[in-house]
Amino acid sequence: MAKKVKKKELIGLSIILCLISFVIPFFIRESEDKLLAIFSVSLGFVSTTATLITLYIAFKLYDRFGIETIFIQRRTDKVLELVDLLKGKYMYPIGEIGEYNLGTNRDKIIGIKELPFYKLDKNKLVLVSVEDYNKAWLKIFEIKRSYWLPKKIKKKIEFLEFRIFLKTENSLSKEFIRINFNEVDEKIWSETYPKMTFDEFLSNIDDLVKSIEKWLKKYSNIKLDLNLGEGQK
């Protein structure tokens, strides 16, 4: 985006240009020209300069409150739509000594990583039920295809789009951690490809939420508390 001109800079520049326009006729006048005529020409120069400055300001305001604003607003709406989908989304990974109750709230993810027993599970490979997984993230994938979603946020969603799910016969092995997303009675567990550890999965979710917070802070005036652990109201 183009650098915005500050108000003080614009006022100062306008005054300087008007002064220059006023004095120019005095430097280019002929010796026989009358002072009153030169003064009249100077005022005409100032008037023309002021008109051009007004047109410039009008253009900048049109750009600010027109096309650019509409573009940013549509992107903001799409980002907030993504936030609504992430809010209240829970995961229930089954670890070494029990089941985690995990949301997309960054504070909660950081808190879980600080628990002593997390060390037992952090390097385990993720297993999911394909039906369960797709049901959980389908709407997120649909938003990712939207033109209006910022590219940096799209990039952070890509980790969820596994290329292949490989069925595993030994889902209870200690090398795996099974992640539930929804209530599905019969689950056929599959390993993801590319392979991903539990720690990588949580870090990627944290990065996604962080990218949303960063974008909204930069482009939106909305003071939003991204407590993604709370469900939609």
SVG drawing of the C-alpha trace seen along z (x, -y; Angstrom):
<svg xmlns="http://www.w3.org/2000/svg" viewBox="-25 -50 38 104">
<polyline fill="none" stroke="black" stroke-width="0.4" points="0.0,0.0 1.1,-3.6 2.5,-5.6 -0.1,-7.9 0.7,-11.6 0.4,-13.1 -1.9,-16.0 0.9,-18.4 3.1,-17.5 0.2,-18.2 -0.6,-21.6 3.0,-22.6 3.5,-21.5 0.4,-23.4 1.6,-26.6 5.0,-26.4 3.5,-25.7 1.2,-28.6 4.0,-30.9 6.2,-29.8 3.3,-30.3 2.8,-33.8 6.4,-35.0 7.2,-33.3 5.5,-36.2 7.7,-38.7 10.9,-36.9 9.8,-36.4 8.2,-39.9 9.4,-42.3 10.7,-45.6 7.8,-47.5 5.2,-45.4 3.1,-47.2 3.1,-46.0 -0.7,-45.7 -0.7,-43.5 2.0,-41.3 0.1,-41.0 -3.0,-40.0 -1.0,-37.3 0.4,-36.1 -3.1,-35.7 -4.1,-33.7 -1.1,-31.4 -2.0,-30.9 -5.6,-30.1 -4.5,-27.5 -2.1,-25.9 -4.8,-25.8 -7.2,-24.1 -4.6,-21.5 -4.0,-20.9 -7.7,-20.5 -8.0,-18.0 -5.1,-16.0 -6.7,-16.0 -10.0,-14.9 -8.3,-12.1 -6.5,-10.9 -9.8,-11.0 -11.6,-9.1 -8.9,-6.5 -8.9,-6.3 -12.7,-6.1 -13.4,-4.4 -11.7,-1.5 -9.0,-0.9 -11.5,-0.9 -13.9,1.4 -11.0,3.8 -9.7,3.8 -13.3,4.2 -14.0,7.3 -10.8,8.8 -11.5,8.0 -15.0,9.6 -13.4,12.8 -10.8,12.9 -13.5,12.4 -15.5,15.2 -12.5,17.4 -12.2,16.3 -15.9,17.3 -15.2,20.7 -12.1,21.2 -13.8,19.9 -15.1,22.8 -13.4,25.4 -12.1,28.1 -9.7,31.1 -9.4,34.1 -5.9,35.7 -5.5,39.0 -2.0,39.0 0.2,41.1 -1.7,40.7 -5.0,39.2 -7.1,37.1 -6.4,33.4 -9.2,30.8 -7.7,28.4 -9.0,25.3 -7.6,22.8 -6.9,20.3 -3.2,19.4 -2.9,19.1 -4.3,22.5 -1.9,24.0 1.0,22.4 -0.3,23.5 -0.6,27.2 3.0,27.1 4.2,26.1 2.6,29.1 5.2,31.7 3.4,34.7 3.3,32.9 6.9,34.0 5.7,37.6 3.4,36.7 5.0,33.8 7.0,36.0 4.3,38.5 3.0,38.7 -0.6,37.5 -3.4,39.9 -6.8,38.8 -10.1,40.3 -10.5,39.0 -14.3,38.6 -13.9,36.9 -11.0,34.6 -12.8,33.5 -15.9,32.7 -14.0,30.5 -12.0,28.5 -14.2,28.5 -15.5,24.9 -12.0,23.7 -10.8,25.2 -13.7,23.5 -12.7,20.1 -9.1,20.7 -10.2,20.8 -11.7,17.3 -10.0,14.5 -10.6,12.1 -8.7,14.1 -5.2,12.6 -2.4,14.7 -0.3,14.8 -3.2,16.3 -4.0,18.8 -0.4,19.9 -0.8,20.7 -3.9,22.9 -2.0,25.1 -0.7,27.4 -4.2,28.7 -4.5,29.9 -2.7,33.3 -2.1,34.9 -2.6,38.5 -4.1,40.4 -2.4,43.7 -4.5,46.3 -2.6,47.8 -3.2,51.1 -1.6,50.3 -3.2,47.1 -2.6,47.8 1.2,47.8 3.0,45.3 4.6,43.7 1.1,42.2 -1.3,39.7 -4.9,39.9 -6.8,36.6 -10.5,36.5 -12.4,33.5 -16.1,34.6 -18.3,37.3 -17.9,40.1 -18.6,43.6 -16.6,45.8 -13.1,44.4 -10.6,45.8 -7.3,44.2 -5.0,42.9 -1.5,41.4 -1.1,38.1 1.2,37.4 3.3,35.4 3.9,36.8 3.4,34.4 4.2,34.6 1.7,33.4 4.1,30.5 4.2,29.4 0.4,29.6 -0.1,27.3 2.6,24.9 1.0,24.6 -2.4,23.8 -0.7,21.2 1.0,19.7 -2.4,19.5 -4.0,17.6 -1.0,15.4 -1.2,14.4 -4.8,13.5 -4.1,11.3 -1.2,9.6 -3.3,8.9 -6.3,7.5 -3.9,5.3 -2.4,3.9 -5.4,3.3 -8.4,3.1 -9.5,0.5 -11.6,3.1 -10.3,3.7 -10.9,7.4 -10.2,9.7 -9.3,12.9 -10.4,15.3 -10.8,18.2 -11.6,20.6 -15.1,19.1 -17.8,20.4 -19.9,18.2 -22.6,16.2"/>
</svg>
